Amino acid sequence: MTLTTNGLFLIAAAVLGFWMYKDKGFKKREFIAVSLFWIVLVATPWGGNAVSGVQGVLGNGAQTASHTVNNVGAK
């Protein structure tokens, strides 16, 4: 399983949006500011490199977990 940069961004945005929706303390202005921060973070070259690093870690973790489950299940 490989996460794309867009997929990782959508997952992070969905979790962040759900959290802000449930916490009534957030104002619309704060929601827009945080959303713009995430867009800029992913849209810049440095943010893209960071996202690629996270993508690699999560992808390797998912692959390792999958192999472990398959090996244990085969015994």
C-alpha positions in Angstrom: 0.0 0.0 0.0 1.4 3.4 -1.0 0.0 6.7 0.2 0.2 9.5 -2.3 1.0 13.0 -1.2 -2.6 14.0 -2.1 -4.0 11.1 -0.1 -1.9 11.9 2.9 -3.0 15.6 2.7 -6.7 14.6 2.4 -6.4 12.3 5.4 -4.8 15.1 7.5 -7.3 17.7 6.3 -10.3 15.4 7.1 -9.0 14.6 10.6 -8.2 18.3 11.3 -11.6 19.4 9.9 -13.5 16.8 12.0 -11.6 17.8 15.1 -12.4 21.5 14.5 -16.0 20.7 13.8 -16.4 18.8 17.1 -14.6 21.4 19.2 -17.0 24.4 19.3 -14.2 26.6 20.6 -12.8 27.1 17.1 -13.9 30.2 15.1 -14.2 30.3 11.4 -11.2 32.7 11.2 -9.1 30.1 13.1 -10.3 27.3 10.8 -9.3 29.4 7.7 -5.9 30.3 9.1 -5.1 26.7 10.0 -6.4 25.5 6.6 -4.2 28.0 4.8 -1.2 27.0 6.9 -1.7 23.3 5.8 -2.1 24.3 2.2 1.1 26.4 2.3 3.0 23.7 4.2 2.2 21.1 1.5 2.5 23.5 -1.4 6.1 24.6 -0.7 9.1 22.6 -1.7 10.2 22.1 1.9 6.7 21.0 2.8 6.7 18.6 -0.1 9.9 17.1 1.1 8.5 16.7 4.6 5.3 15.1 3.3 7.4 12.7 1.2 9.3 11.7 4.4 6.1 11.1 6.3 4.7 9.2 3.3 7.8 6.9 3.3 7.5 6.3 7.1 3.8 5.4 6.9 4.2 3.4 3.8 7.0 1.3 5.3 5.1 0.9 8.5 2.0 -0.4 6.6 4.1 -2.7 4.5 5.9 -4.1 7.6 2.6 -4.6 9.4 1.2 -6.4 6.4 4.2 -8.7 6.1 4.0 -9.5 9.9 0.3 -10.4 9.7 0.9 -12.5 6.6 3.8 -14.4 8.3 2.0 -15.0 11.5 -1.2 -16.0 9.6 0.8 -18.5 7.5 2.1 -20.4 10.6 
